[in-house]
C-alpha cells in the first residue's frame, strides 16, 4: 500500500487537464486546508477531491470491490477513509469552501464532468457581465467548437 500514490494519479490528471482547458486556474494539494484537497480554486472558493472508487468506497460502482482475504482489516481501513473524507469536507464547508468530489469512474466521461464543473463553478448569467474568469456562454461556445473540429 505504501507504493500507491495519492498525488498526480490518472483521474486527477484528467480533471486537471479538463479544468485548465475550460480556463480555470487552480492550486494543487494545499496542505493548509483540511484533507489536503487535490485541487483548490481560490477564485471560486471551491476545492475538488478526486477520489478513487476502491479506496473511498463509491457506492454502487463496479470498481468498489472488497478483497476476500483479511476482510476485517479492509473493512476497518475503508471505514476510516470514508470517515476522514467526511470530516475534511465538513471542516471545509464550515470554513466557507464549496466541496466537489469527483469519483474515478466519472473521469471516464469527460463531457459530463465538464458540464458539471460549469454548472457548479460558473455564476448564473445575470451576474457574469463583469466577471474576469471564463463565462458560461464563452466556455460552452468554445467547447462546442472544439468538438466539431476534432
N, C-alpha and C positions, 0 to 999 in steps of 0.2 A: 504494500500500500504506500510505502514511502516513495516509490518511484512514480506514483501517479501525480501528475502535475495539476496544480489548481489555477495556474495562470496561463494565458495565451493558448487556450485549448481551441480546437477546431470550431466548436459552436461559438465561442467568444469571438474568434476572428471573423466569422460570418457576420455576427451582429455589428462588430466594429466597422467592417467594410461597408455594410448597408447604411449605417448611420452617417458615415463620412461621405458616402455618395449622395445622401439626401441633404448634405450641407450642415449637419450637426457636428459640433466640436465637443470634445469630452476629455476627461482625465481618467487615468487608469489606476485602479487598486489603491484608493486613498486610505491610508492607514489611520487617519484621524477621524474617520467615520465608523460607526458601529457595523460590524460584519465585514468591513473592508470590501465595499461594492466593486464589482468588476468594472463598471463604467459609471462615471459621475458627470452629469451635465449641469454645471453650476448655474448657467444662464437660465435654465428651465427649472431649477431647483428639483432635479429628478436624479434618481440613482437606478441603475439597472444591474440586477443579478442574473447571470447566465448559469442556470442550474443543470447539472446532468441528471437525467431521469432516474438512473440507477441509484446514485448516491443520495439524492434529495427526495426520492420517493414520489415521483409524479404519478398520481392516482389515475388508473385507467390506461396507462401507457404500456405498450408491449415491451419497452425497454426496462421497465420497472420489475425486474425479477429478483428473487431471493435465493441465494445459494442454499443447497440442501445440507452441506456439511456445516457444523458449528452454528446452527440456526439461532441459538440463544445469543451468541456473540454478535451475529449480524443484525438481529432484530434490535438489540440494545444500541448498536452503533447507528443504525438508521433512525431510531427514535431520538437519539442525541442530536443528529444532524438536523432533523426537522425542528426540534425544539430550539436549537441555536439559530436557525433561519428565522423562526417566528420572533424570537427575542430581538434580533437585529432589525427586522422590518418594523416591529413595534417601536423601538427606540428611534429609528429614523423618522417614522411618521410623527412621533411626538415632537421631534425637532423641526417639523415643518417640511420634510422632504417627501416627494412623491416616489413611491417604491414600485418599480416594474420588475416582474420576474419573467424571464424568458426561459422556456424549457428547451433542452437539447433537441427534442423531436420537432419543435416549432421552427428551428433553423433550417429544416429541410424544405420549408415552404416560404421562401423569401418574400414573394408578393404579399402574402397575408401578413407577415411580420412588418413589412413596410407600411401597409395601411394602418396597422395597429399603432405603430410609432407616430405616424402623422396625426392620427385621431387623438392620441394621448398628449403628445408634446406640443403640437401647434395650437395657438389660440383660435377662438372662433372668428369667423370672417369680419365682423364689425370692428374688432379691436386690432386687426392686423395692419391698419393703414400706416402706422409709423414704426413698425417692427423692423429691427435691423437684421434679424435672422431670416431663414428661409420662410416664405409664406406658403400656405397650403396650396393655393392656386398655381403658384410658380412651380412648386415641387411636383404636383400632380401633372402639370403640363410637361415638365422635363422627364418625368418617369414614363409617361405615355410616349414621348418622342423617342426615348432610348429603347423602348420595347419594340417600336416599329422599325428601327434601323438595325436591329440585330440580325 
